[in-house]
């Protein structure tokens, strides 16, 4: 009994780590793909550093957001993915696209951070209020997104169902999905405003708002029609 209990605790901790790291842009279960994936993430950090040193923070931030929202819309909303899957097979294609999506996730986070570092237009807030809002938004926002990912799974977080154009189980109404229609994109993204509130960056707040607009645009144009066809048709 004690051995089983210890194993259950270990599995839970492992899942917590896997989900949190995957949400940040790296799937630890990616196997040999990690030998390419991890250097790409380091390269992204290097680009972020160069943007900061060259005072190109806004350009970097806009570029990161554009690559992500336009990229996922073109990959998942067009027939191009079918061509790649047909040519390389489902397994290799999903490994490749997992890496692409992960790098895009990671760069969106860096883009939000870059915008928050731009303090040309400053919002004056008391220091205690700044950090209080940051902690509140981080706990609620990231916590909701983590909970949502825990419920639907890492594969769904990485758009596996949209990529392969088939369901991965039934449409879920558990956890935060009982209270919110789209907790991952709605309240699950409010922590993006936190860094800008800490630095008082108006540009950072605008970029965080652009993230919200971008992901909902993707949802209504690409993802929601797929959900209706695949999960709610019956």
N, C-alpha and C positions, 0 to 999 in steps of 0.2 A: 504493500500500500504506500509506504513512504517513497519507494523508488518511483512508482507511478505518479505520485504527487510532485516529486522533484522534476520528473520529465515533463509534466504538464506546465509547470512554472517555466522551465527552460524553453518549451515550445512557444509559450505566450510571449516571453521576452524576445525570442527570435523573431516572432511575427511583428512585434512592435517595432523592432529595429528595421526589419525588411520594409514595412509599410512607410515608416518615416523617411528612410533613405530613398526609397522609390519615388515618393512624392517630391523629393528634392531634385530628382533627375538621374538616379542611378539604381538599376535593378541588380541586386546582389546575386540573383539567380541566373544571370546572363551568361555564365560560363566563359568560354574563351573570348566572347565579344568584349568582355571587360578590358582586354589588352588594347583595344582600340578606344573603347568608350571612356575609360579613365583619363587617358592623355587628352582627349577632346575636351573634357571638363577642365583640365589644367590649362589647356589652350584658351578656353573661355575666360578663365580667371586672369590670364595674361593679357587678353584683349581689354578686359575691364580695367586692369591696372594701367595699360597704355592710354586708355580713354581718360582716366582720371589725371594722369600726368600731363596729357596734352590738352586738358580742359575741353574734351569732346564728350562730356557726360550726357548731354541732351541728345546728341546725334547717336551715341551708343545706345541709349535707352530706347529711342524711337526705332532704331534698327532692330533691336532685340525683340520688341513687341511686334513689329511688322513681320519679321521672319516667323515668329510663332503663330500669330493668328492667320496670316495669309498662308503660311506653310501648311498648317493642319487643315485649313479649309480646302486647299488644292489637293492635298494628299487624300483626304477622306471624303471630299465632296465631288471628286471626278473619277473617271475610269482609269486613271494612271496606275493606281494601286493594283488593279486587276492585271495590267500588263506585267508589272513587276512580279506579282505572285505567280502568274502563268509561266514566266521565264525562269525564275529561280526556285520556285516551289514555296509552299506555305511556310515551312519551318524557317528557311533562310530569310524569307521576306519579313516575317514577323520579328525575327532577331534584329534585322537591319532597321526596321521601323521603330522598334522599341528603343534602340539606341538614338535614332533621330529625334523621337519625341522627348526622350530623357534630356538630351542636350538642349533642346528647345525649352523645356521646363526650366532647366538650370539657368539658361540665359535670360528668361523672363524675370526670374528672381534677381539676377544681377542687374537687369535693366531697371527694376524698381529701386534697388539700392543706389544705382548711379544717379537716378533722378532725385532721390532724397539727399544726395550729397551736393546737389546744385542749390545753393542758397542765395541766388541773385535776388529773388523775391521772397521775403521772409514773412512768416506768419508769427506774430508775437503772442506767445502763450507762456504762462508760468511754468517753470521747470517741473514742478510736482505734477501739474495737470498733463504735461506732455508725456511723462513717463507712466502716469496712471492710465492714460488712454492707450499708450503703446502696449502695456501689459494686458489690459482688458481686451483690446482688439486681437492681440496675438493668441491669448488663451481661447477666446470665443471663436475667432476665425480659423486658426490652424486646428484647434480642437475639433471643430465641426467638420472640417475637410478630412482630418485624420479619421474621425468616426465614420464618415461617409465612405471613405476608401476601405476601411476595415470591413464594412458591410458588403460593399459591391465587389471588392477584390482588386488587386493590383492590375490584373489583366484589363479590367474595365476602365480603370484609371488611365491606362495606356491605350485606350480606344480600340482594344482588340476586337470587340464586336463590330464596330464600324469598319475597321480595316478588312475583316474577313466577311463582312456583310451577313452575319448570322448571330443568333442570340447565344448568350452564355448563361443559360438558366432563365428563370422567370423574372419579370419586372418586380423589384422589391419595394415593399412599403414598410420596412423595418427601420429602427433607429431614427435618425434625423429625417428620413424620408416620410415618416408619419406626420411630421409637423410642417415640413417645407417641400414645395414642389421640386426645387433644385438646390438642395443645401450646399452642394459642392461648389457651384458657381456663384451663388448668392452670398449668404452669410459666411460661407466657407472661404471667401476671398477678402473679407474686410481687414484681415491682418496686413494686406498690402499697403494700407494707409498708415500703418504704424511707424515705419522708419521716417516718413515725411513729417509726421507730427513731432517726432523727437527732434529732428533737425530744423523744423519750422519751414520746410521747403514747400512753397506754393507749386512749383513745377513737379515736385514729387507727388503731391496730392492729385494733380492733373493726370500724371502718368498712371497712378493707381486707379483713377476713375476711368481712364482709357482702357485699362486691363478689364475692368468690369464690363464696359461697353463692348470690347472686343470678344470676350468669351460668350456673352449673351448673343451677340450677332452670330457667332459660330453655332451656338446652340439652336437658335431659331431657323437659321438657313440650312444647316447641315445635319445636326444631331437630332433635333426634335422630329423631323419627317422620318428619319430612320427608326426612332423609337416607336413611332406610331405604326409604321409598317411591320416592324419586327416583333415588338412586345405587346402592343395594344390592339392588334388587328382583330383579335378574338373577343 
